[in-house]
Amino acid sequence: MASDLAHVLKLPLVPVADRCSRFLLLVTRARLELRQHGPGAAGPVYVDFAAGRSAHRRRFGGGVGQPLARAMGLKQGWRPRVVDATAGMGRDSFVLAALGCEVTLLERSPVVWALLRDGVIRAQMAEDPELVDIARRMTTHHADAIDYLERLSEGEQPEVIYLDPMYPKRRKSALVKKEMRLFRELVGDDPDTGRLLAVAQRCAAYRVVVKRPSKAGYLGELQPTMAINSANTRYDVYVRKGISRK
């Protein structure tokens, strides 16, 4: 598996004991992990939908009444086809899939995509039938979201597009989650989010939802149709048209 993954990602294959690289994508018996070397290195980062925060949100997240679901427009009997254009670790996509949405997850970083795909595949092969059913509603693609969305035909357009771009840098780095610190160092910021929002607005059939820190400015300085707030997060909603009821 390690050699195949190295070939797909165009990365060198090195021994586990290698310390020459700042980052190491490690294939273990249990999962794929991203590890960082050097002073102050974060612990291993991996995707696991069966435990931790994802499992907690699955059981106690609040169903369609939670802020994310309300922002996405989930209604009784209606579950949109969603494109998560900045999928990252896939946690929000997992919540939406658990609520019944078919979710396409796009990630342009090859390393982050590899971690995400590994997590989805392991969930699809789990012993828990409910987890398997949820994971089968998740499809991952290593793709630049702007290119992917611009190539969609009219019939392929998703009903909702979800954006969760890299949060603005905080002065107190200790407040940032370990994987976010690691990902920022590995892949950098998202300088084209304004353009991505514009493309998403053209492609989404019903709405675009942007996840932001509660006190952050609007993405691309574009005021949303409405906003759904939670403790530390704001979901900016750009509505294109209402849901057709036949």
C-alpha positions in Angstrom: 0.0 0.0 0.0 2.8 2.5 0.9 4.5 2.1 -2.5 1.2 2.5 -4.3 0.3 5.6 -2.3 3.7 7.1 -2.9 3.3 6.6 -6.6 -0.2 8.2 -6.7 0.8 11.2 -4.6 4.2 11.5 -6.3 6.0 11.4 -3.0 9.3 9.6 -2.1 9.1 6.3 -0.2 11.3 6.5 2.9 11.8 4.2 6.0 9.7 4.9 9.1 12.8 6.0 11.0 13.6 8.8 8.4 14.1 12.1 10.1 15.1 14.2 7.1 11.6 15.2 6.2 9.6 17.7 8.2 6.4 15.7 7.5 5.9 11.9 7.2 2.8 10.2 5.8 2.9 6.9 7.6 1.0 3.8 6.5 0.3 1.7 9.7 -1.7 -1.5 10.1 -4.6 0.5 11.5 -4.7 3.7 9.4 -2.9 6.4 7.4 -1.3 9.0 9.6 0.4 12.4 9.1 3.3 12.9 11.5 5.5 15.9 12.0 9.1 15.9 13.1 11.1 18.5 15.0 10.6 20.7 18.1 7.0 21.4 19.0 5.6 18.8 16.6 2.0 17.9 16.8 0.9 14.3 17.5 -0.2 12.1 14.6 -3.2 13.4 12.6 -5.6 11.0 11.0 -9.3 10.7 10.0 -11.5 8.5 12.1 -15.3 8.7 11.8 -15.9 5.8 14.2 -14.6 7.5 17.3 -13.8 10.9 18.9 -15.6 14.1 17.8 -17.2 12.6 14.8 -18.8 9.8 16.8 -20.0 12.3 19.4 -21.5 14.7 16.8 -23.2 11.7 15.1 -25.0 10.8 18.4 -25.5 14.1 20.1 -25.2 16.8 17.4 -28.8 17.8 17.5 -30.1 16.4 14.2 -31.7 18.8 11.7 -32.0 21.4 14.5 -28.2 22.0 14.7 -26.8 25.2 13.1 -25.0 23.4 10.3 -28.1 21.5 9.2 -30.3 24.7 9.4 -27.7 26.6 7.3 -27.7 23.9 4.7 -31.5 24.1 4.5 -32.3 20.6 5.6 -36.1 20.1 5.9 -38.4 17.2 6.7 -38.3 14.9 3.7 -35.6 16.9 1.8 -31.9 16.2 1.8 -29.8 18.1 -0.7 -27.0 16.8 -2.8 -24.0 18.6 -1.4 -20.5 19.4 -2.6 -18.1 20.1 0.2 -15.6 22.1 -1.8 -13.0 22.4 1.0 -13.4 19.0 2.7 -10.3 18.9 4.8 -10.8 16.2 7.5 -14.4 15.7 6.4 -16.1 16.2 9.8 -18.9 18.4 8.6 -19.4 16.3 5.6 -19.8 13.3 7.9 -22.5 15.1 9.9 -24.4 15.9 6.7 -24.1 12.3 5.4 -25.3 11.1 8.8 -28.4 13.3 8.4 -29.0 11.6 5.0 -27.3 13.9 2.4 -25.3 12.6 -0.5 -22.0 14.4 -0.1 -19.1 14.9 -2.6 -15.9 15.9 -0.8 -13.3 17.8 -2.7 -9.8 18.3 -1.4 -6.9 19.7 -3.4 -4.1 18.9 -1.1 -2.9 15.4 -2.1 -1.8 14.6 1.5 -5.0 15.8 3.2 -7.0 14.0 0.5 -5.1 10.8 1.2 -5.9 11.0 4.9 -9.6 11.8 4.1 -10.0 9.0 1.6 -8.4 6.5 4.1 -10.9 7.6 6.8 -13.9 7.2 4.4 -12.7 3.8 3.2 -12.2 2.5 6.7 -15.7 3.7 7.7 -17.2 2.0 4.6 -15.5 -1.3 5.7 -16.5 -1.0 9.4 -18.4 -3.6 11.4 -21.0 -1.0 12.4 -23.8 -1.1 9.7 -25.0 2.4 10.5 -21.5 3.8 10.0 -21.1 1.9 6.7 -24.4 3.3 5.5 -23.3 6.9 6.3 -19.8 6.5 4.8 -21.3 5.2 1.5 -23.0 8.5 1.1 -19.6 10.2 1.0 -17.5 10.3 -2.2 -14.0 11.8 -2.2 -12.1 13.5 -5.0 -8.6 14.9 -5.2 -9.5 18.0 -7.1 -9.2 21.8 -7.2 -12.8 22.9 -6.3 -12.8 25.8 -8.8 -11.8 23.6 -11.7 -14.2 20.8 -10.6 -17.2 23.1 -10.3 -16.6 24.9 -13.5 -16.6 21.6 -15.4 -20.0 20.5 -14.1 -22.8 20.4 -16.6 -26.2 21.9 -15.7 -27.6 18.5 -14.7 -24.6 17.7 -12.5 -24.9 20.9 -10.4 -25.3 20.2 -6.6 -28.2 21.7 -4.7 -25.9 23.1 -2.0 -22.2 23.9 -2.0 -20.4 24.1 1.4 -17.2 26.1 1.9 -15.0 25.9 5.0 -11.8 27.7 4.0 -8.7 27.9 6.2 -9.6 30.2 9.1 -7.7 33.5 9.3 -4.5 33.3 11.4 -4.9 33.9 15.1 -2.3 35.9 17.1 -2.4 33.2 19.8 -1.4 30.1 17.9 -2.0 27.9 21.0 -5.7 28.4 20.4 -5.6 26.7 17.0 -6.2 23.0 16.9 -3.1 20.9 16.3 -4.2 19.6 12.9 -5.0 23.2 11.7 -1.5 24.3 12.8 0.0 21.4 10.9 -2.2 21.8 7.8 -1.4 25.6 7.6 2.3 24.8 7.7 1.9 22.0 5.2 -0.5 23.5 2.6 -0.6 27.2 3.5 -3.6 29.6 3.3 -6.5 29.6 0.9 -5.8 32.8 -1.2 -8.5 32.1 -3.8 -11.5 31.7 -1.6 -13.2 34.9 -3.0 -13.1 33.4 -6.5 -14.3 30.0 -5.1 -17.3 31.7 -3.6 -18.2 33.4 -6.9 -17.9 30.1 -8.8 -19.9 28.3 -6.1 -22.7 30.8 -6.4 -22.9 30.2 -10.1 -23.0 26.4 -9.7 -25.2 25.8 -6.7 -28.8 25.2 -7.5 -30.2 26.5 -4.2 -27.6 27.9 -1.9 -23.9 28.3 -0.8 -23.0 28.0 2.8 -19.7 29.4 4.1 -18.3 28.5 7.6 -16.5 31.4 9.3 -15.3 32.3 12.8 -18.0 34.1 14.6 -16.2 37.5 14.5 -14.6 37.2 11.0 -15.5 39.3 8.1 -17.6 38.0 5.2 -15.7 36.0 2.6 -14.8 38.2 -0.3 -16.5 41.0 1.6 -19.8 39.7 0.1 -22.7 40.0 2.5 -24.8 36.8 2.8 -28.5 36.5 2.5 -28.6 35.4 6.2 -26.3 33.9 8.9 -26.8 31.1 11.4 -24.7 31.5 14.5 -23.4 29.0 17.1 -21.0 29.5 20.0 -17.7 30.2 18.0 -18.9 29.7 14.4 -21.0 31.6 11.9 -22.6 30.0 8.8 -23.1 32.6 6.1 -25.8 31.5 3.7 -26.1 32.8 0.1 -29.5 31.8 -1.2 -30.0 31.4 -4.9 -33.6 30.2 -4.9 -36.1 28.4 -2.7 -36.8 24.6 -2.6 -39.4 23.6 -5.1 -42.4 21.9 -3.5 -44.4 19.7 -5.9 
